[in-house]
C-alpha cells in the first residue's frame, strides 16, 4: 500500500480552517446547528473525537456537502496513523496473504 509521508489534514483542522473560520462560526453555533453539545464539537475540532457515520451525516446536512467527505477525511487520517506507527506496521507486516486455489 502506497501512502504519503505527509500527514493528511485532520477532521478537526478541516472543520476549523475550512468551515468555522471562513464562515465566522463558533463551536457553540455549530453545536446548536448540529443538535449536539458544545463538548462534542470541541472534541471534533481538537481531534479528540472521530467522525462516525452519524456525525458525518449531521455535518453533511449542516454544511451541505456529503457524508463521504467527512468519512473519507477520517479514513485517510486513520490509515496514515496506522501506517506510520512502528508497532502497527510490524503487526501488519506479520500478516500473510492466503493461498488461492488455481
N, C-alpha and C positions, 0 to 999 in steps of 0.2 A: 504494500500500500504506500503510495507516494503522498507525503504530507509536507507542507511548507514548514520551514523552521521558524517562521514568524508567527507569533501567536495571533489568532484571529480576534477581531473586536468582540467583546463580550456583550451579552444582552444588556447588562447594566450600562455599558459605555454607549451603546446604540440608543437605548431608551433615553439616556440623559442628553447626549450630544446631538442626536439627530431628531429627537422629538420634543422633549421637555424644554430645553434651552431655546431652540428656534421658535417654538410656539409660545414661549413665555409662560409655561405651565409650572406649577409647583407640584411636589409629590402629593400634597393634600388634595389638590384639584383633580389630579389623575386618579387618586384612590377613590374619590367620590364618584367620578365618571365610571370607574371600573366596578364600583359596588363592593370594594374591599377595604380593609383597614389600612391606614397610612403605613403601618409597620410592614405590611405585605409589599407595598410599592418601594419602600425604603430598602428592604432586603433585596428586591429585584435590582434596584439601581446600584446597590453596593455588592452585587454578585454573591450574596449570601443565600439566595433562593434561586432555584432553577425554574425554567419555564415548563409547565406541564401542558398537556393538551387543552385543559380547561382554561388556563391562563392565556395560552396562545389564541384561543377563540375569543376571549374577552378583549385582549389587546387589539386583535384584528378588527373587532367591532368598534372599539373606541377610536382607533386611528384610520380605519377604512382601508386597511391592507389585508393580507392573507394570513391565516394561522400558520401556513407553511413558512412564511418569512421568519416568524418568531421561533418555530420549532427547528428550522434549519440553522438558524444562528446558534441556538443552544447545542444542537448536534455537532456543529463544527468545533465549538469550544470544547465540548466533552471529548470528542475524538482527539483533538490536538493535545489536550491534557494527558490523556492516557498514553498516546504515542510518545510523549516527551517525558514520561515518568520511567526511570530506570527499572523500578520494581514491576510496574505494569508491562513494560516491554519484555522483560525476562519471562513473565508469565505467558505473554502472547507468543513469544519465540519458542516456548516449550510445546506448544500445540502443533500437531502434525495432521496434514490432510488425510482423510480416509481413502483407502484404496478403492478404486471404482472397477466394477466388472466390465470386461470388454465385450 
